[in-house]
Amino acid sequence: MNTIKFDKKNVRVIAHRGLSGIEVENTNSAFVAAGNRSYYGIETDIHRTSDGNFVVGHDDNYNRLAGKEIYLEKNTLAELQEVVFFDKDGTKDRVDLRPSRLENYIKIVKKYEKHAILELKSDFTKEEIAKIIEIIKSYDYLENTTFISFIYDNLLKIRELLPKQSAQYLFWKVTDEEINRLAHDKIDVDVWVKELTREQIEACHKAGLTVNCWTVDDKDLAESLADWGIDYITTNILE
C-alpha cells in the first residue's frame, strides 16, 4: 500500500493523524510513516490524562481502535500505554501499536523536520495549555507548531499566552461572521472541505487568513482546491 499522488502545486499537505491511510491513526508508526514521506506537516490530537499528562487520541475513548471502552481522561498515562490497538488487517499482534504521548509526537515530528499540527481536544485550562507549551519548548519546536481546536476558547488561551503563535480554528462552514471573528483574533481557518468554495477561500485570503481544510482523500477534489489557491490540505492518504 502507498499514498495517492496528486498535483499539489503550492499547497502544504498535512498527514491527518499521521499517515492514517496506511498505519493505525495517531500512533508512533503513523507519525514515522508520514515523516518518511514528502508531507509538510503531521497532525495529531491530544487529551489530558487523569494524572496530568497528555496522551494522543482522536476519540474520548479507545473503543474504536482497541475494542475496549477505555476513556483517555479517566486513566493515567501509564494505564493508557498498556493498550494495544488493532492493526489495519484486524489483528492485534503488533505491540508497537499503542497510544502515543505528546512528547513522543513532538520528538518524531522534529526528527523528520515536519511541521507539528497539534489539535487540542480537551477543554484545557490556561495552566494546562501553558504546560503543553513548555513541553514543546523543551524540544525547541514551538516555532514549528500550529495549534488547532474545535474549542475556540483553547485558541484564545493560546493567543493570550503566545500572541504570534500559529493557530487555526476547526469549524464546519465559512460565514462572513466567522471570517470577521477570526480576522479580529488573528486565528486562521481549518474548515470542513464539504462546505468550502473558491469564493470562500478568496474571502478568507482577503481578510488576511490562511485556509486549511479537512479531510481530503479524493485526488480530483484536492487538485481543484490547489487550483483555487488553498494554503493547506489535510489528508489520510494523498501526497
Secondary structure, DSSP 8 states (H G I E B T S, - for coil): ---B----TT-EEEETTTTTTTS-TTSHHHHHHHHTTT-SEEEEEEEE-TTS-EEE-SSSBSHHHHSS--BGGGS-HHHHTT-----TTS----TT-S--BHHHHHHHHHHTT-EEEEEE-S---HHHHHHHHHHHHHTT-GGGEEEEES-HHHHHHHHHH-TT--EEEEES---HHHHHHHHHHT-EEEEEGGG--HHHHHHHHHTT--EEEE----HHHHHHHHHHT-SEEEESSB-
